[in-house]
């Protein structure tokens, strides 16, 4: 085997080993994430890219059962994606990211791709939904921490503007999302934008 061939193989092996960090800036501290293919999501039927960095983050809740384990969360997400695509005629699941009470972030459309979460904010907003109903309770602390880590990660990666505005869905569309208790919680977070 030639030296060039050996170097190519070693390079390929190193690139494959580093594949989980593809696109990340060195030192980016991102939360544990399950990619769409890992939770059994279907490919998007169409993709609309966003201009980055994104200016807004819109917090929602899914108004479904909560979940605190991978299999349970994956089943909920598969059903949600199917509903969004077949009944609502969305290209994909509506949110960029979803967070379970186990503190795992589940990729929806992901970074840099417009979701279908908030009319008027899909092109320049990242939609993050907490899996569950948070009208009268908060998500688990692990979920809240994962969201904060995701936001910091987005800034580090250049996906979110350093001065992004954080809002609840109910501030800009007719919805009760993200639920009153969660809405009160996010008003204490950095980047909260009281008047979007």
LINFEN-V676449 format. One record per residue. N is the residue number from 1. RES is the residue in one small letter. PSI is psi in whole degrees, -180 to 180 (none if undefined). OMEGA is omega as a letter, one per 40 degrees, with the letter a starting at -180 (* if undefined). Layout:
N;RES;PSI;OMEGA
N;RES;PSI;OMEGA
This chain:
1;x;134;a
2;x;158;i
3;x;-40;i
4;x;-42;i
5;x;-42;i
6;x;-44;i
7;x;-39;i
8;x;-42;i
9;x;-45;i
10;x;-43;i
11;x;-41;i
12;x;-43;i
13;x;-42;i
14;x;-41;i
15;x;-39;i
16;x;-42;i
17;x;-33;a
18;x;3;a
19;x;-31;i
20;x;-16;a
21;x;16;a
22;x;131;i
23;x;-9;a
24;x;142;i
25;x;148;i
26;x;131;i
27;x;-3;i
28;x;127;a
29;x;94;a
30;x;153;i
31;x;166;i
32;x;132;a
33;x;142;i
34;x;123;i
35;x;162;a
36;x;-42;i
37;x;-28;a
38;x;-34;i
39;x;7;i
40;x;19;i
41;x;151;i
42;x;157;i
43;x;153;i
44;x;148;i
45;x;-16;i
46;x;156;a
47;x;130;i
48;x;114;a
49;x;151;i
50;x;154;i
51;x;128;a
52;x;151;e
53;x;149;a
54;x;142;a
55;x;-26;a
56;x;151;i
57;x;126;a
58;x;121;a
59;x;134;i
60;x;172;i
61;x;158;a
62;x;-14;a
63;x;41;i
64;x;-173;i
65;x;153;i
66;x;165;i
67;x;148;a
68;x;27;i
69;x;153;a
70;x;-50;a
71;x;-45;i
72;x;-46;i
73;x;-43;a
74;x;-42;i
75;x;-43;i
76;x;-44;a
77;x;-39;i
78;x;-44;i
79;x;-40;i
80;x;-44;i
81;x;-43;i
82;x;-45;i
83;x;-46;a
84;x;-40;a
85;x;-43;a
86;x;-39;a
87;x;-38;a
88;x;-7;i
89;x;35;i
90;x;158;i
91;x;-28;a
92;x;-173;i
93;x;145;a
94;x;-23;a
95;x;153;i
96;x;-40;a
97;x;151;i
98;x;149;a
99;x;127;i
100;x;164;i
101;x;-7;i
102;x;-3;i
103;x;8;i
104;x;136;i
105;x;132;i
106;x;126;i
107;x;131;i
108;x;-109;i
109;x;-23;i
110;x;-173;a
111;x;143;i
112;x;7;i
113;x;130;a
114;x;133;i
115;x;-160;i
116;x;54;a
117;x;-31;a
118;x;108;a
119;x;130;a
120;x;-11;a
121;x;8;a
122;x;-37;a
123;x;-32;a
124;x;32;i
125;x;144;i
126;x;120;a
127;x;120;i
128;x;123;a
129;x;132;i
130;x;129;a
131;x;115;a
132;x;-171;a
133;x;119;a
134;x;42;i
135;x;-46;a
136;x;15;i
137;x;164;i
138;x;155;i
139;x;166;i
140;x;152;i
141;x;-35;i
142;x;-37;i
143;x;-44;i
144;x;-43;i
145;x;-40;i
146;x;-38;i
147;x;-45;i
148;x;-40;i
149;x;-39;i
150;x;-42;i
151;x;-46;i
152;x;-40;i
153;x;-45;i
154;x;-39;i
155;x;-46;i
156;x;-38;a
157;x;-9;a
158;x;12;i
159;x;-36;i
160;x;142;i
161;x;144;i
162;x;-25;i
163;x;36;a
164;x;154;i
165;x;133;a
166;x;126;a
167;x;162;i
168;x;147;a
169;x;-37;a
170;x;-15;i
171;x;-23;a
172;x;-10;i
173;x;165;a
174;x;93;a
175;x;160;i
176;x;-1;a
177;x;134;f
178;x;21;a
179;x;140;a
180;x;-42;a
181;x;-44;i
182;x;-37;i
183;x;-43;i
184;x;-36;i
185;x;-48;a
186;x;-17;i
187;x;-16;i
188;x;-4;a
189;x;154;i
190;x;150;i
191;x;2;i
192;x;134;a
193;x;101;a
194;x;-28;a
195;x;81;a
196;x;none;*
